[in-house]
């Protein structure tokens, strides 16, 4: 990565294509355990299903993609998600600095956010806790029956 300029941009198909094959092993394991699909496939689906979707860039290279998909057409609940490359660790301060402002933005569209995280994905769990998400005890769910935490956040509780 020649330039280290960090920024967040609206996601394009070019970003998705650039991220494919480079996503973190922990993200790939989580996606496969949950749905049976690779992180690359989950990234495509997340982008296509999301009402809002952004890409973290370091120079001209994407290092993560995140967004929120509607839970259903009749619900005000959103499904937040993020998938990243190993380079996300090099951009940790940038991710931390921008996390809460983007969550606040997402909460202008959704009153509640909810998703699941693999208990093995400790980096993601720690980040989600820092962001203010609450957690249920893990349950064995998903296509592989691995333990996952449900995590959620109600907009009215978010400061």
PLY file of the C-alpha trace (Angstrom):
ply
format ascii 1.0
element vertex 159
property float x
property float y
property float z
element edge 158
property int vertex1
property int vertex2
end_header
0.00 0.00 0.00
1.82 3.04 -1.26
-0.32 5.69 0.40
-1.47 5.38 3.98
-4.35 7.86 3.70
-7.27 6.32 5.57
-10.85 7.12 4.66
-14.34 5.62 4.43
-16.18 5.64 1.11
-19.45 4.34 -0.26
-18.96 0.73 -1.35
-18.78 -0.21 -5.03
-18.54 -3.58 -6.77
-14.85 -2.79 -7.41
-14.26 -2.69 -3.65
-16.01 -6.04 -3.22
-13.91 -7.59 -5.99
-10.73 -6.21 -4.43
-11.56 -7.63 -0.99
-12.38 -11.13 -2.26
-9.74 -13.68 -1.40
-8.20 -11.37 1.21
-10.71 -11.51 4.08
-9.60 -12.53 7.58
-9.56 -16.23 8.37
-11.70 -15.56 11.48
-14.34 -13.90 9.29
-14.30 -16.80 6.83
-14.63 -19.38 9.64
-17.54 -17.42 11.14
-19.38 -17.12 7.81
-18.94 -20.82 7.03
-20.09 -21.86 10.52
-23.15 -19.60 10.36
-24.38 -20.07 6.79
-22.07 -22.49 5.02
-20.96 -19.74 2.64
-17.47 -18.29 2.36
-16.68 -14.80 3.61
-16.30 -13.76 -0.04
-19.86 -14.87 -0.78
-21.16 -13.31 2.45
-19.46 -10.04 1.45
-21.30 -10.02 -1.89
-24.61 -10.84 -0.20
-24.07 -8.23 2.50
-23.39 -5.55 -0.10
-26.42 -6.51 -2.19
-28.78 -6.77 0.81
-27.66 -3.67 2.70
-29.47 -0.36 2.88
-26.17 1.31 3.82
-22.69 0.02 2.95
-19.22 1.54 3.26
-15.61 0.52 2.62
-12.58 1.37 4.73
-9.71 2.38 2.46
-5.97 2.66 3.07
-4.73 4.59 0.10
-6.40 2.96 -2.90
-6.72 -0.43 -1.20
-9.88 -1.55 0.66
-9.24 -3.13 4.06
-12.82 -3.66 5.28
-16.45 -3.38 4.29
-19.37 -2.80 6.64
-23.03 -2.05 6.47
-26.52 -2.76 7.70
-29.27 -4.81 6.10
-32.95 -4.62 7.01
-34.17 -7.42 9.28
-37.43 -7.50 7.33
-39.60 -5.14 5.35
-41.94 -4.74 8.31
-39.30 -4.20 10.99
-37.28 -1.22 12.14
-34.48 -3.59 13.13
-31.21 -3.67 11.18
-28.54 -6.35 10.82
-25.08 -4.77 11.18
-22.06 -6.52 9.70
-18.38 -6.02 8.96
-15.81 -8.11 7.11
-12.16 -7.16 6.84
-8.72 -8.16 5.72
-5.77 -8.69 8.06
-4.86 -5.05 7.30
-7.73 -3.94 9.53
-5.41 -4.50 12.51
-3.02 -1.91 11.04
-5.90 0.58 10.91
-7.21 -0.15 14.41
-7.21 3.47 15.70
-9.00 4.66 12.57
-11.66 1.93 12.92
-12.16 2.72 16.61
-12.41 6.48 15.96
-15.07 5.99 13.26
-17.12 3.15 14.75
-19.48 5.05 17.02
-20.25 7.87 14.56
-21.27 5.31 11.92
-23.35 3.37 14.45
-25.14 6.62 15.33
-25.76 7.23 11.62
-27.15 3.71 11.18
-29.42 4.24 14.18
-31.09 7.14 12.37
-32.57 4.48 10.04
-33.08 1.60 12.49
-34.32 1.63 16.08
-32.47 -1.58 16.94
-29.47 -3.50 15.61
-28.98 -7.25 15.99
-26.72 -9.98 14.63
-24.64 -12.97 15.73
-20.90 -13.41 16.26
-18.91 -16.63 16.50
-17.48 -17.05 20.04
-14.09 -17.84 18.45
-13.97 -14.36 16.85
-12.54 -12.64 19.95
-11.29 -9.54 18.11
-14.78 -8.85 16.77
-16.41 -9.54 20.15
-14.08 -7.10 21.91
-14.73 -4.42 19.28
-18.52 -4.94 19.47
-18.43 -4.64 23.27
-16.41 -1.42 22.96
-19.05 -0.14 20.52
-21.71 -0.69 23.19
-23.46 -3.84 21.97
-25.03 -6.17 24.54
-24.54 -9.95 24.37
-26.58 -13.06 25.10
-24.98 -16.25 26.35
-23.71 -18.33 23.41
-25.97 -20.90 21.75
-25.06 -23.58 19.25
-26.65 -22.43 16.01
-25.76 -22.03 12.37
-25.13 -24.77 9.82
-22.13 -26.13 11.78
-23.81 -25.91 15.20
-20.96 -23.78 16.60
-21.55 -21.45 19.57
-22.57 -17.92 18.63
-23.45 -14.89 20.73
-26.46 -12.85 19.72
-25.49 -9.19 20.05
-27.83 -6.23 19.94
-28.15 -2.51 20.50
-31.26 -0.41 20.97
-31.06 3.10 19.57
-32.81 4.61 22.60
-29.99 3.30 24.83
-27.11 4.47 22.62
-25.32 7.63 23.61
0 1
1 2
2 3
3 4
4 5
5 6
6 7
7 8
8 9
9 10
10 11
11 12
12 13
13 14
14 15
15 16
16 17
17 18
18 19
19 20
20 21
21 22
22 23
23 24
24 25
25 26
26 27
27 28
28 29
29 30
30 31
31 32
32 33
33 34
34 35
35 36
36 37
37 38
38 39
39 40
40 41
41 42
42 43
43 44
44 45
45 46
46 47
47 48
48 49
49 50
50 51
51 52
52 53
53 54
54 55
55 56
56 57
57 58
58 59
59 60
60 61
61 62
62 63
63 64
64 65
65 66
66 67
67 68
68 69
69 70
70 71
71 72
72 73
73 74
74 75
75 76
76 77
77 78
78 79
79 80
80 81
81 82
82 83
83 84
84 85
85 86
86 87
87 88
88 89
89 90
90 91
91 92
92 93
93 94
94 95
95 96
96 97
97 98
98 99
99 100
100 101
101 102
102 103
103 104
104 105
105 106
106 107
107 108
108 109
109 110
110 111
111 112
112 113
113 114
114 115
115 116
116 117
117 118
118 119
119 120
120 121
121 122
122 123
123 124
124 125
125 126
126 127
127 128
128 129
129 130
130 131
131 132
132 133
133 134
134 135
135 136
136 137
137 138
138 139
139 140
140 141
141 142
142 143
143 144
144 145
145 146
146 147
147 148
148 149
149 150
150 151
151 152
152 153
153 154
154 155
155 156
156 157
157 158
